[in-house]
């Protein structure tokens, strides 16, 4: 979450349509390769409530008249940064968010960081509406922004890798990052099956259900702590087998895709009969 200032350029300087993706008001941007250029960047988020002033106004409309977008290459989400750091209307891809973003706004903290150190900081639009100026939506929006902020500063070695001028065919989810009153994007949703009880020597079949918001992703299932004799199918999430020992086990099933993971924990008890 950052404090952002919003200002507008004269309409005569705005570049319309698809040309805005390739050009900025300062000249033509040059793609390093068909795969784009990768940089390490401190990734933060802002929304309706902490925009300055509160709302959806943006400094430099390219594809949108107000902050927005769905995250595809054709309709990337608004982001803010210093214009000397990255030209207006340039597109980036954020792998851990599985979204494309377009530079349409200004960020005062990004300005300060770039001027001081020439290290990258990008502030992604999270969403929100007028309701996010009040609780509980205000707190939920801020919590969502914190959830998807990565690392602690522009100098953090753990800052994620971001692609500038990316190819158009990367994995995408179009789920909103935040939608009121309290919903924050969850890349992988796993249903906890709850407490399990089985009889020693009796066959078991349990499906751990998971859904990925990115249709192009493939899920993989991994477990820790299953009772002896049981195993999980890494492709389907089905736990099967025949328990061979009594006892009480704390089981964790972790579901992963190419970037994200989610886990559930539950207790499995095996009795004599």
NORWO-V942437 format. One record per backbone hydrogen bond with DSSP energy under -1.0 kcal/mol. CO is the residue of the C=O (numbers start at 0). NH is the residue of the N-H. E is the energy in kcal/mol with one decimal. If there is no record, write none. Layout:
BEGIN
CO_NH_E / CO_NH_E
END
This chain:
BEGIN
9_12_-2.2 / 10_13_-1.3 / 16_19_-1.6 / 17_20_-1.6 / 18_22_-1.9 / 21_28_-1.7 / 23_26_-1.8 / 26_23_-2.5 / 32_35_-1.6 / 36_163_-3.9 / 38_161_-3.2 / 41_121_-1.9 / 42_149_-2.1 / 43_123_-3.2 / 45_125_-3.1 / 47_54_-1.8 / 51_5_-1.2 / 55_66_-3.2 / 58_8_-1.1 / 67_77_-2.4 / 70_99_-2.5 / 74_69_-2.0 / 74_70_-2.1 / 76_101_-2.9 / 77_124_-2.3 / 78_103_-1.9 / 78_104_-1.4 / 79_122_-2.8 / 81_85_-1.8 / 86_89_-1.5 / 89_102_-2.3 / 90_164_-2.5 / 91_100_-2.7 / 92_162_-2.3 / 93_96_-1.0 / 93_97_-1.4 / 93_98_-1.2 / 97_172_-2.3 / 98_93_-2.5 / 99_76_-2.5 / 100_91_-2.6 / 101_78_-2.3 / 102_88_-2.8 / 103_59_-2.5 / 104_80_-1.7 / 106_110_-2.3 / 107_111_-2.1 / 108_112_-2.4 / 109_113_-2.7 / 110_114_-2.8 / 111_115_-1.9 / 112_116_-2.4 / 113_117_-1.8 / 119_41_-2.2 / 121_43_-2.4 / 122_79_-2.9 / 123_45_-2.3 / 125_177_-1.2 / 126_47_-2.3 / 128_131_-2.2 / 129_132_-1.5 / 130_133_-1.6 / 133_137_-2.6 / 135_139_-2.1 / 136_140_-2.7 / 137_141_-2.2 / 138_142_-2.3 / 139_143_-2.1 / 140_144_-2.4 / 141_145_-2.3 / 142_146_-2.2 / 143_147_-1.6 / 152_155_-1.3 / 155_158_-1.7 / 159_40_-2.1 / 161_38_-2.6 / 162_92_-2.6 / 163_36_-2.6 / 176_184_-2.9 / 178_182_-2.1 / 182_178_-2.6 / 186_212_-2.5 / 188_210_-2.1 / 195_268_-2.9 / 197_270_-2.8 / 198_201_-2.2 / 203_240_-1.0 / 205_238_-4.0 / 208_190_-2.6 / 210_188_-2.7 / 213_216_-1.9 / 219_255_-2.5 / 221_253_-2.9 / 223_251_-2.6 / 226_229_-2.0 / 227_243_-2.2 / 228_241_-1.1 / 230_239_-2.4 / 232_236_-2.6 / 233_220_-2.4 / 236_207_-2.6 / 237_232_-2.4 / 238_205_-2.5 / 239_230_-2.2 / 240_203_-2.7 / 242_200_-1.9 / 246_269_-3.1 / 248_267_-2.9 / 250_265_-2.4 / 251_223_-2.1 / 252_263_-2.1 / 253_221_-2.3 / 254_261_-2.2 / 255_219_-2.2 / 259_256_-2.3 / 261_254_-3.4 / 263_252_-2.5 / 265_250_-3.2 / 266_195_-2.8 / 267_248_-3.1 / 268_197_-2.6 / 269_246_-2.1 / 270_199_-3.2
END
